[in-house]
Amino acid sequence: MSELLARAASGDRESAPVGYARVLGEGVDTSHGPILYLDDITVSFDGFRALNKLTLTIDVGELRCIIGPNGAGKTTMMDVITGKTRPDSGTAFFGQTIDLTRLSEPEIATAGIGRKFQKPTVFEPLSVFENLELAMKTDKRARHSLRAKLNSEARDRIAEMLARINLFDSAARLAGELSHGQKQWLEIGMLLMQEPQLLLLDEPVAGMTDHETAKTAELFVSLAGSHSLVVVEHDMDFVERLGGKVTVLHEGSVLAEGPLAEVQQDERVIEVYLGR
Ligand SMILES: Nc1ncnc2c1ncn2[C@@H]1O[C@H](COP(=O)(O)OP(=O)(O)OP(=O)(O)O)[C@@H](O)[C@H]1O
């Protein structure tokens, strides 16, 4: 356990720096502001600025798409949010109190930020049901003493998730037998079983059929409101279906932001991305 976590766990809230509300079990505080706040973030690799004074705010319950040309900094931005990459300078907050630049990757995941990478990673030899069961967030001590009750609750939660991710009829199938799109849904379901408040999704519909893409858009729209979502995507039809605000990244900064129809008309966006 890190020193800071140890301090938080010992109840030393006064001296614990900002950033430990969730670790202390109090949840992310969004009472007066956005769920994600990035301000003036710069990340350099050997002098090259992958992020250049990036400022971005995501509201609670928002569904935001991030688009932009290759090398614009989209992945680096996700890496900063999840603690994989430390910014050289700038501010990154989850809610009002959780300073992401001071937490490790596991601490950030525990705080309520879930990330889905482009390639699906499910446990192929296990069934769809077992994959969701494994991913479920449970209190092991409580499960020991209240086994029967929690088991039925757990089954209900898994059944709800199966319906939500369009896999209700595939519960007993091995994950390895699913189509690419179904594997992606299963992994999204596994992420949701962890009850994240903010979901980061990297090109979730790459390689999906048109039907799977449309179903995925429906799923994300249904998650917005109760979750906040940041979706990096190149598929403009999908982005249009999601219907949220779009941020265009270019050379590590925000080039444009607004409804898709608006950014599509922006000459600078056409020049660097859409018009190619
Ligand atoms: N670890 C690293 N070392 C050096 N350069 C890096 C590293 N990670 C990213 N870069 C560079 O930073 C820039 C931004 O990369 P990033 O992967 O964030 O872009 P992206 O918008 O996600 O692109 P894509 O759409 O191709 O995934 C690129 O020029 C990339 O080569």
The ligand as an SDF file (V2000), in Angstrom:
LIG
                    3D

 31 33  0  0  0  0  0  0  0  0999 V2000
    5.8710    6.4560  -25.5550 N   0  0  0  0  0  0  0  0  0  0  0  0
    6.0570    7.2970  -26.5680 C   0  0  0  0  0  0  0  0  0  0  0  0
    7.3090    7.6630  -26.9530 N   0  0  0  0  0  0  0  0  0  0  0  0
    7.4920    8.5420  -27.9410 C   0  0  0  0  0  0  0  0  0  0  0  0
    6.5040    9.1020  -28.6620 N   0  0  0  0  0  0  0  0  0  0  0  0
    5.2440    8.7690  -28.3340 C   0  0  0  0  0  0  0  0  0  0  0  0
    4.9450    7.8510  -27.2870 C   0  0  0  0  0  0  0  0  0  0  0  0
    3.5950    7.7400  -27.2060 N   0  0  0  0  0  0  0  0  0  0  0  0
    3.0900    8.5350  -28.1670 C   0  0  0  0  0  0  0  0  0  0  0  0
    4.0710    9.1540  -28.8420 N   0  0  0  0  0  0  0  0  0  0  0  0
    3.8880   10.1010  -29.9360 C   0  0  0  0  0  0  0  0  0  0  0  0
    2.9760   11.0860  -29.4880 O   0  0  0  0  0  0  0  0  0  0  0  0
    2.0800   11.4580  -30.5240 C   0  0  0  0  0  0  0  0  0  0  0  0
    0.6550   11.2680  -30.0690 C   0  0  0  0  0  0  0  0  0  0  0  0
    0.3840    9.8720  -30.0450 O   0  0  0  0  0  0  0  0  0  0  0  0
   -1.0330    9.2660  -29.6470 P   0  0  0  0  0  0  0  0  0  0  0  0
   -0.8740    7.7770  -29.7140 O   0  0  0  0  0  0  0  0  0  0  0  0
   -1.4810    9.8510  -28.3690 O   0  0  0  0  0  0  0  0  0  0  0  0
   -1.9460    9.7740  -30.8300 O   0  0  0  0  0  0  0  0  0  0  0  0
   -3.4220    9.2810  -31.2300 P   0  0  0  0  0  0  0  0  0  0  0  0
   -4.2180   10.5080  -31.4660 O   0  0  0  0  0  0  0  0  0  0  0  0
   -3.9180    8.3080  -30.2320 O   0  0  0  0  0  0  0  0  0  0  0  0
   -3.1700    8.5580  -32.6290 O   0  0  0  0  0  0  0  0  0  0  0  0
   -3.9340    7.2840  -33.2810 P   0  0  0  0  0  0  0  0  0  0  0  0
   -5.2310    7.8050  -33.8430 O   0  0  0  0  0  0  0  0  0  0  0  0
   -2.9860    6.8650  -34.3500 O   0  0  0  0  0  0  0  0  0  0  0  0
   -4.1100    6.2480  -32.2250 O   0  0  0  0  0  0  0  0  0  0  0  0
    2.4500   10.6240  -31.7390 C   0  0  0  0  0  0  0  0  0  0  0  0
    3.2810   11.3910  -32.5930 O   0  0  0  0  0  0  0  0  0  0  0  0
    3.2280    9.4590  -31.1590 C   0  0  0  0  0  0  0  0  0  0  0  0
    4.1940    8.9690  -32.0640 O   0  0  0  0  0  0  0  0  0  0  0  0
  1  2  1  0
  2  3  1  0
  2  7  2  0
  3  4  2  0
  4  5  1  0
  5  6  2  0
  6  7  1  0
  6 10  1  0
  7  8  1  0
  8  9  2  0
  9 10  1  0
 10 11  1  0
 11 12  1  0
 11 30  1  0
 12 13  1  0
 13 14  1  0
 13 28  1  0
 14 15  1  0
 15 16  1  0
 16 17  2  0
 16 18  1  0
 16 19  1  0
 19 20  1  0
 20 21  2  0
 20 22  1  0
 20 23  1  0
 23 24  1  0
 24 25  2  0
 24 26  1  0
 24 27  1  0
 28 29  1  0
 28 30  1  0
 30 31  1  0
M  END
$$$$
